[in-house]
Amino acid sequence: MSRNEPPSQNLASILVRLVSPQVFGTAAIQFELLLSTILFLSREGIRNALLRASPSNGTEPGKSRNPSPLISNIALLPILLGIPITVLSAFTYLYTSSYTTASQPHFRLAVTIYALAAFCELLSEPLYIRAQNELRFDVRVRAEGAAVAFKTVTAFLVLVLSPPEWALVAFALGQAAYGLITLVEFLRVYGRDSEFWLRKVTIDVHGNKVTQYFDPTMLHLSAAMTIQSVVKHFLTEGDKFLVSRLSPLADQGGYAVASNYGSLIARIVFQPIEETSRIFFSKTLSSSSTNAQEDLQAASNTLSVLLLLFTHLFLLLVTFAPPYLPLALTLVLPSRYLQTSAPAILRTYVYYIPTMAFNGVLEAFFASTATPADLRAQSRWMLACSVGFVGASVGFARVLGLGDAGLVWANILNLWLRASYAWFFVKRFFACRGVGKMVQLRNNVPPFGVLCTFAASAIVTRWSGRTFGDAPLTLHAQFGHVAIGVTSVAACLVACFLWERKTVLQGFSLLRRK
């Protein structure tokens, strides 16, 4: 996935019906952009770099261990970086906000709480990195699950029990609860042996005692990835930035609703896949294992299975979403958002969701295996993509008259360019190790029989959509149309099972052995 978003977006689908589009646009677009800017720039590069840290000898995955001081010191850098980034980001946002946005009740208080909430979340980052490197995913799941629950309850209670003018503060207090509970949950697991200060290490270099605080290799990689994260953040959140500056608050609310519903699958399913695959590729391909051939085979099989899965997602969405989206919108969207840009934006998410999935796993492989030189080369490519994104955004939104939906189309183009770069890196990575045949584009394309089944389903469902086009957009009136869609989906799943079960089972059996 392209976006590294906090789980706060899940709250939006619960509270969207309780606030106006103007308030929701401010909270879900502008405040979330502030939050993601602080978190992404402070921690993303360091988090990805430290996934490559080799585990201590003799330590089993899932077992608690004290990391090397030279590594744990680097894990403290997100906190140190977070202080100036938080202050600078908050003040920049406050003094560049439009009058319409800044004149909302308790706006400055809400921004201050959001900034403090972001920094509170950064305090848990060293413990998060430790849990990830120990492969203790249960710690993160419990922490984020509890944090999301407290966030939702806090925001909901403040929103319901307070006057309407406190709506922005309700979202801010919810985010503060999220950051605080995340920190408490990690401290509950690692509190007794966690340290939040830099430790110096004295080493012997040619008979001389030298004091060091950081592992030089990891520090250099962390710096390279952090510098790159500036460009990557603009590309990832560029649509939100442009929407927050160019669109009225009501349309920002519509864009936020569409983004929330449209990327729900991406956040719930594909973001964990991306993060898990990044850890898998880092541990499998960054170590000096004697079973290099087996490691490369495991990595190529994992990548091929995931790309094949995302190809099926693309086929499902392109086949079934267009003829059934009008009915889905009337059932899911509040009526006041049907008059905003939300419906048009959701139609573009048919293509945006699989694009995020493809780009996410390919860039996860790149981030797990790239050298500092590779990162510098990709940064230059991303800089070119950022220029292209701005040009495409203006062209699609203004010249072609697509409005806010044009920003999503520009993002799709940007993500495909980034994914293509990462794919050529994957090909080169395996070719340089003499196993270029392990990754082939044809491995990611379903069999001909599956493609024909999807094509036939697309024809049938679109014929059904025209047949029921004059019927009211209700489940009762559209029952026949829905029944045809369910039957077509079942036919596609049966085709996938008949033609592809062997390929998928082989891939997952190799992963289990690994």
Disulfide bonds with the S-S distance in Angstrom:
none
